[in-house]
Amino acid sequence: MKRLSYIVILSIVIILLFTGYSIGKTMNKTTITTQARIAKPILEVISSPNIEITDISNEGEYNFSIRNYDEKNNITEVDLKYIITIKDTIDKNLKDTVKFELYKNGKRVELNNQSSKIMEMKNSKKQEDKYKLKVKYDKNESTVMGDILDNVQIQVHSEQKRDS
């Protein structure tokens, strides 16, 4: 019986050796190296001097421009999108006395919650958009008596446009 078992086991081993079937695990290692530089975004805001609004001179225009190149004429390397937001510290009871109107290249820009819609600047050519912020103050619009001694700030938030 032992002899028969040895013969059967030996026969199975010999048959497996001649079938060419093998069990193994392969490992591949791939190394990829690259050199890439980061694209340089350029978005400059050029503004005019501050304006002061009083009840005597109750309207003012603040001019500024946004461009996609710098003073050395280097143009942005990526498409950009940006939003203009008007920030103020005016008390909520006096908010209705101050009105803002924003114009881009002479056309009125709708403001939603004192923010513009998303605007774009392409990297294919130089672009400069001229803006005008009109600020109007009407002391009689408020039911609350009080002077406004606050500041208004224009904030431009930009980010690189993603490819879709």
Buried (B, 14 or more C-beta within 10 A) or exposed (E): EEEEEEEEEEEEEEEEEEEEEEEEEEEEEEEEEEEEEEEEBBBBBEEEEEBEBEEEEBEBEBBBBBBBBEEEEEBBBBBBBBBBBBEBEBEEEBBEBBEBBBBBEEEEBEBEEBBBEEBEBBBEEEBEBBBBBBBBBEBEEBEEEEEBEEEBEBEBEBEBBEEE
